[in-house]
Every structure is written in structure tokens, then in C-alpha cells.
Amino acid sequence: MEENKYLLTMMIAKRAKQLQSGSKPLLISKHKQPILIALEEIKAGKVYLKEVQESQKSEEKIRENIIKDME
């Protein structure tokens, strides 16, 4: 994640906008600024890229299918 600063910046900006629009923070933060809360959430692993989540789900389905085929 740290290798792609542009991607990280876009994630922070998008999450900060969500927080400004009324989304609840995903963790308790000492910060009040949405951008700092967003950064904390990402560092804590509370916010993921949609592609990463979909990839993980696909991998899980593949594993499940392999296990079923082996039975």
C-alpha cells in the first residue's frame, strides 16, 4: 500500500468525504478532522480497496471449490 502514494491519497480523500457527509468513524479517534480520522482508519486496516476485498472473496470461493472437488 505504501508504494502507491497516489492510491493512498485517493483513499484518504474518498474516506474523508464520506466522513464529512455523515458516515460514522470506524474507530475511536482523538482527531476531529475527517482527513486525519480517514488516515487512522486506513492505517488500522479498517478501510480497504474494493478491488482487494473482491479479490479476497474470489480467492475464498476458489479455495472452497477446490475443497469440494477434493471430497
KENU-796271 format. One record per atom (N, C-alpha, C): residue number from 0; atom name; y, x, z. Coordinates in pm, whole numbers, plus 50000, padded with zeros to 5 digits. Layout:
N
<seq:NUM&atom:CA&north:Y&east:X&up:Z>
...
END
This chain:
71
<seq:0&atom:N&north:49880&east:50082&up:50000>
<seq:0&atom:CA&north:50000&east:50000&up:50000>
<seq:0&atom:C&north:50125&east:50086&up:50000>
<seq:1&atom:N&north:50129&east:50191&up:50081>
<seq:1&atom:CA&north:50248&east:50272&up:50093>
<seq:1&atom:C&north:50281&east:50345&up:49963>
<seq:2&atom:N&north:50180&east:50363&up:49873>
<seq:2&atom:CA&north:50203&east:50435&up:49750>
<seq:2&atom:C&north:50298&east:50359&up:49658>
<seq:3&atom:N&north:50297&east:50229&up:49665>
<seq:3&atom:CA&north:50377&east:50149&up:49575>
<seq:3&atom:C&north:50495&east:50088&up:49651>
<seq:4&atom:N&north:50603&east:50163&up:49655>
<seq:4&atom:CA&north:50722&east:50119&up:49730>
<seq:4&atom:C&north:50784&east:49993&up:49670>
<seq:5&atom:N&north:50779&east:49981&up:49538>
<seq:5&atom:CA&north:50834&east:49863&up:49473>
<seq:5&atom:C&north:50759&east:49738&up:49518>
<seq:6&atom:N&north:50628&east:49745&up:49517>
<seq:6&atom:CA&north:50546&east:49631&up:49558>
<seq:6&atom:C&north:50572&east:49595&up:49703>
<seq:7&atom:N&north:50580&east:49694&up:49788>
<seq:7&atom:CA&north:50609&east:49670&up:49929>
<seq:7&atom:C&north:50745&east:49604&up:49946>
<seq:8&atom:N&north:50843&east:49652&up:49873>
<seq:8&atom:CA&north:50978&east:49594&up:49879>
<seq:8&atom:C&north:50977&east:49448&up:49836>
<seq:9&atom:N&north:50903&east:49418&up:49731>
<seq:9&atom:CA&north:50894&east:49280&up:49683>
<seq:9&atom:C&north:50824&east:49190&up:49784>
<seq:10&atom:N&north:50721&east:49242&up:49849>
<seq:10&atom:CA&north:50650&east:49164&up:49951>
<seq:10&atom:C&north:50743&east:49133&up:50068>
<seq:11&atom:N&north:50818&east:49234&up:50112>
<seq:11&atom:CA&north:50910&east:49215&up:50225>
<seq:11&atom:C&north:51015&east:49111&up:50188>
<seq:12&atom:N&north:51072&east:49123&up:50069>
<seq:12&atom:CA&north:51176&east:49030&up:50026>
<seq:12&atom:C&north:51124&east:48887&up:50018>
<seq:13&atom:N&north:51005&east:48871&up:49962>
<seq:13&atom:CA&north:50948&east:48736&up:49948>
<seq:13&atom:C&north:50920&east:48674&up:50085>
<seq:14&atom:N&north:50862&east:48753&up:50175>
<seq:14&atom:CA&north:50831&east:48700&up:50308>
<seq:14&atom:C&north:50959&east:48671&up:50386>
<seq:15&atom:N&north:51060&east:48756&up:50372>
<seq:15&atom:CA&north:51187&east:48733&up:50441>
<seq:15&atom:C&north:51251&east:48602&up:50393>
<seq:16&atom:N&north:51242&east:48574&up:50263>
<seq:16&atom:CA&north:51294&east:48448&up:50210>
<seq:16&atom:C&north:51218&east:48329&up:50267>
<seq:17&atom:N&north:51087&east:48344&up:50280>
<seq:17&atom:CA&north:51007&east:48237&up:50340>
<seq:17&atom:C&north:51051&east:48211&up:50484>
<seq:18&atom:N&north:51074&east:48318&up:50558>
<seq:18&atom:CA&north:51118&east:48304&up:50697>
<seq:18&atom:C&north:51256&east:48239&up:50704>
<seq:19&atom:N&north:51346&east:48277&up:50614>
<seq:19&atom:CA&north:51479&east:48218&up:50612>
<seq:19&atom:C&north:51473&east:48070&up:50577>
<seq:20&atom:N&north:51373&east:48032&up:50500>
<seq:20&atom:CA&north:51358&east:47892&up:50458>
<seq:20&atom:C&north:51288&east:47806&up:50563>
<seq:21&atom:N&north:51251&east:47868&up:50675>
<seq:21&atom:CA&north:51194&east:47789&up:50784>
<seq:21&atom:C&north:51049&east:47816&up:50817>
<seq:22&atom:N&north:50983&east:47906&up:50744>
<seq:22&atom:CA&north:50844&east:47940&up:50778>
<seq:22&atom:C&north:50839&east:48003&up:50916>
<seq:23&atom:N&north:50733&east:47974&up:50987>
<seq:23&atom:CA&north:50715&east:48030&up:51122>
<seq:23&atom:C&north:50668&east:48174&up:51112>
<seq:24&atom:N&north:50719&east:48262&up:51198>
<seq:24&atom:CA&north:50669&east:48400&up:51202>
<seq:24&atom:C&north:50521&east:48402&up:51238>
<seq:25&atom:N&north:50449&east:48499&up:51184>
<seq:25&atom:CA&north:50306&east:48511&up:51208>
<seq:25&atom:C&north:50274&east:48595&up:51331>
<seq:26&atom:N&north:50378&east:48648&up:51393>
<seq:26&atom:CA&north:50361&east:48724&up:51516>
<seq:26&atom:C&north:50488&east:48714&up:51599>
<seq:27&atom:N&north:50477&east:48752&up:51724>
<seq:27&atom:CA&north:50593&east:48752&up:51813>
<seq:27&atom:C&north:50667&east:48883&up:51789>
<seq:28&atom:N&north:50796&east:48872&up:51763>
<seq:28&atom:CA&north:50876&east:48990&up:51730>
<seq:28&atom:C&north:50999&east:48996&up:51818>
<seq:29&atom:N&north:51040&east:49117&up:51848>
<seq:29&atom:CA&north:51165&east:49134&up:51922>
<seq:29&atom:C&north:51285&east:49123&up:51828>
<seq:30&atom:N&north:51258&east:49125&up:51698>
<seq:30&atom:CA&north:51365&east:49119&up:51598>
<seq:30&atom:C&north:51403&east:48975&up:51567>
<seq:31&atom:N&north:51526&east:48957&up:51525>
<seq:31&atom:CA&north:51574&east:48825&up:51484>
<seq:31&atom:C&north:51595&east:48818&up:51333>
<seq:32&atom:N&north:51614&east:48934&up:51269>
<seq:32&atom:CA&north:51640&east:48937&up:51126>
<seq:32&atom:C&north:51510&east:48915&up:51048>
<seq:33&atom:N&north:51510&east:48820&up:50954>
<seq:33&atom:CA&north:51389&east:48790&up:50878>
<seq:33&atom:C&north:51329&east:48912&up:50808>
<seq:34&atom:N&north:51411&east:49000&up:50758>
<seq:34&atom:CA&north:51359&east:49116&up:50685>
<seq:34&atom:C&north:51280&east:49209&up:50779>
<seq:35&atom:N&north:51326&east:49223&up:50902>
<seq:35&atom:CA&north:51255&east:49308&up:50998>
<seq:35&atom:C&north:51127&east:49241&up:51047>
<seq:36&atom:N&north:51131&east:49110&up:51062>
<seq:36&atom:CA&north:51011&east:49036&up:51101>
<seq:36&atom:C&north:50907&east:49047&up:50988>
<seq:37&atom:N&north:50953&east:49032&up:50864>
<seq:37&atom:CA&north:50862&east:49043&up:50749>
<seq:37&atom:C&north:50797&east:49180&up:50744>
<seq:38&atom:N&north:50874&east:49284&up:50767>
<seq:38&atom:CA&north:50820&east:49420&up:50767>
<seq:38&atom:C&north:50716&east:49437&up:50876>
<seq:39&atom:N&north:50745&east:49384&up:50995>
<seq:39&atom:CA&north:50648&east:49391&up:51106>
<seq:39&atom:C&north:50518&east:49318&up:51071>
<seq:40&atom:N&north:50532&east:49200&up:51010>
<seq:40&atom:CA&north:50414&east:49121&up:50974>
<seq:40&atom:C&north:50326&east:49197&up:50874>
<seq:41&atom:N&north:50390&east:49260&up:50777>
<seq:41&atom:CA&north:50314&east:49335&up:50677>
<seq:41&atom:C&north:50247&east:49456&up:50740>
<seq:42&atom:N&north:50320&east:49527&up:50825>
<seq:42&atom:CA&north:50262&east:49644&up:50893>
<seq:42&atom:C&north:50143&east:49604&up:50980>
<seq:43&atom:N&north:50151&east:49485&up:51040>
<seq:43&atom:CA&north:50044&east:49437&up:51128>
<seq:43&atom:C&north:49926&east:49378&up:51050>
<seq:44&atom:N&north:49940&east:49371&up:50918>
<seq:44&atom:CA&north:49831&east:49317&up:50837>
<seq:44&atom:C&north:49823&east:49166&up:50837>
<seq:45&atom:N&north:49933&east:49100&up:50872>
<seq:45&atom:CA&north:49935&east:48954&up:50876>
<seq:45&atom:C&north:49969&east:48892&up:50741>
<seq:46&atom:N&north:50030&east:48972&up:50653>
<seq:46&atom:CA&north:50071&east:48925&up:50521>
<seq:46&atom:C&north:49998&east:49009&up:50417>
<seq:47&atom:N&north:49935&east:48942&up:50321>
<seq:47&atom:CA&north:49858&east:49010&up:50217>
<seq:47&atom:C&north:49908&east:48969&up:50080>
<seq:48&atom:N&north:49877&east:49052&up:49983>
<seq:48&atom:CA&north:49899&east:49013&up:49844>
<seq:48&atom:C&north:49795&east:48910&up:49806>
<seq:49&atom:N&north:49835&east:48812&up:49731>
<seq:49&atom:CA&north:49742&east:48708&up:49689>
<seq:49&atom:C&north:49626&east:48768&up:49609>
<seq:50&atom:N&north:49655&east:48866&up:49524>
<seq:50&atom:CA&north:49551&east:48929&up:49443>
<seq:50&atom:C&north:49446&east:48996&up:49531>
<seq:51&atom:N&north:49488&east:49056&up:49641>
<seq:51&atom:CA&north:49396&east:49123&up:49731>
<seq:51&atom:C&north:49305&east:49020&up:49796>
<seq:52&atom:N&north:49361&east:48910&up:49842>
<seq:52&atom:CA&north:49281&east:48806&up:49904>
<seq:52&atom:C&north:49181&east:48748&up:49805>
<seq:53&atom:N&north:49225&east:48723&up:49682>
<seq:53&atom:CA&north:49135&east:48667&up:49581>
<seq:53&atom:C&north:49024&east:48766&up:49548>
<seq:54&atom:N&north:49059&east:48894&up:49543>
<seq:54&atom:CA&north:48960&east:48997&up:49515>
<seq:54&atom:C&north:48855&east:49001&up:49626>
<seq:55&atom:N&north:48900&east:48992&up:49751>
<seq:55&atom:CA&north:48807&east:48993&up:49864>
<seq:55&atom:C&north:48715&east:48871&up:49859>
<seq:56&atom:N&north:48770&east:48756&up:49825>
<seq:56&atom:CA&north:48689&east:48634&up:49815>
<seq:56&atom:C&north:48585&east:48649&up:49705>
<seq:57&atom:N&north:48626&east:48707&up:49592>
<seq:57&atom:CA&north:48533&east:48728&up:49481>
<seq:57&atom:C&north:48420&east:48821&up:49521>
<seq:58&atom:N&north:48454&east:48928&up:49592>
<seq:58&atom:CA&north:48352&east:49022&up:49638>
<seq:58&atom:C&north:48254&east:48954&up:49733>
<seq:59&atom:N&north:48305&east:48869&up:49821>
<seq:59&atom:CA&north:48218&east:48798&up:49915>
<seq:59&atom:C&north:48123&east:48705&up:49840>
<seq:60&atom:N&north:48174&east:48635&up:49739>
<seq:60&atom:CA&north:48089&east:48546&up:49660>
<seq:60&atom:C&north:47981&east:48624&up:49587>
<seq:61&atom:N&north:48017&east:48740&up:49533>
<seq:61&atom:CA&north:47919&east:48823&up:49463>
<seq:61&atom:C&north:47811&east:48867&up:49560>
<seq:62&atom:N&north:47850&east:48911&up:49680>
<seq:62&atom:CA&north:47752&east:48953&up:49780>
<seq:62&atom:C&north:47658&east:48837&up:49816>
<seq:63&atom:N&north:47717&east:48719&up:49836>
<seq:63&atom:CA&north:47636&east:48602&up:49871>
<seq:63&atom:C&north:47536&east:48570&up:49761>
<seq:64&atom:N&north:47580&east:48580&up:49636>
<seq:64&atom:CA&north:47490&east:48553&up:49523>
<seq:64&atom:C&north:47379&east:48657&up:49515>
<seq:65&atom:N&north:47412&east:48782&up:49542>
<seq:65&atom:CA&north:47311&east:48887&up:49539>
<seq:65&atom:C&north:47207&east:48862&up:49648>
<seq:66&atom:N&north:47253&east:48826&up:49767>
<seq:66&atom:CA&north:47160&east:48798&up:49877>
<seq:66&atom:C&north:47071&east:48679&up:49843>
<seq:67&atom:N&north:47128&east:48574&up:49785>
<seq:67&atom:CA&north:47049&east:48457&up:49746>
<seq:67&atom:C&north:46944&east:48495&up:49642>
<seq:68&atom:N&north:46983&east:48580&up:49547>
<seq:68&atom:CA&north:46890&east:48623&up:49442>
<seq:68&atom:C&north:46776&east:48706&up:49499>
<seq:69&atom:N&north:46802&east:48778&up:49607>
<seq:69&atom:CA&north:46700&east:48864&up:49667>
<seq:69&atom:C&north:46599&east:48785&up:49748>
<seq:70&atom:N&north:46636&east:48664&up:49789>
<seq:70&atom:CA&north:46547&east:48584&up:49875>
<seq:70&atom:C&north:46437&east:48519&up:49800>
END
